[in-house]
């Protein structure tokens, strides 16, 4: 059930055009979205892949690696539900 609620929330916040996009909440409780998958870094920053459906991961020394390029998550990409 939690997965279904999370998917609905992501779709509502990321909008129709970005239904495959990611939604991440930072440690301060703010939401960030991206075109591809996003993740929280240990320093509190949110990074996302700039590719649709692109993946993100950490390498063996804790640096973000992304399909395409890693870009900061943006609150402006998120769309509030009506």
C-alpha positions, 0 to 999 in steps of 0.5 A: 500500500505504501508503494501505491501512495508513493507512486500517486504522490510522485505523479501528482508532484512531478506532473503528467509530463514527468510521470517517470521522474523522481521525487526526493525529500531532502533532510530539511523536508523539502521536495526536489524533482528531476527528469531521471532518478534522484537521490540524497547525498550524504551532505544533504544535496539532492542530485538527479540524472538528466536523462529520462528514466536515468539512474543514479548511484554512488561509486565506491568512494561515495561520489554520485554517478548518473546516466547522462550527467548528474544535475542538482534536483530542482523544486521548480520541476515539482508540480503541486497537486491541485 
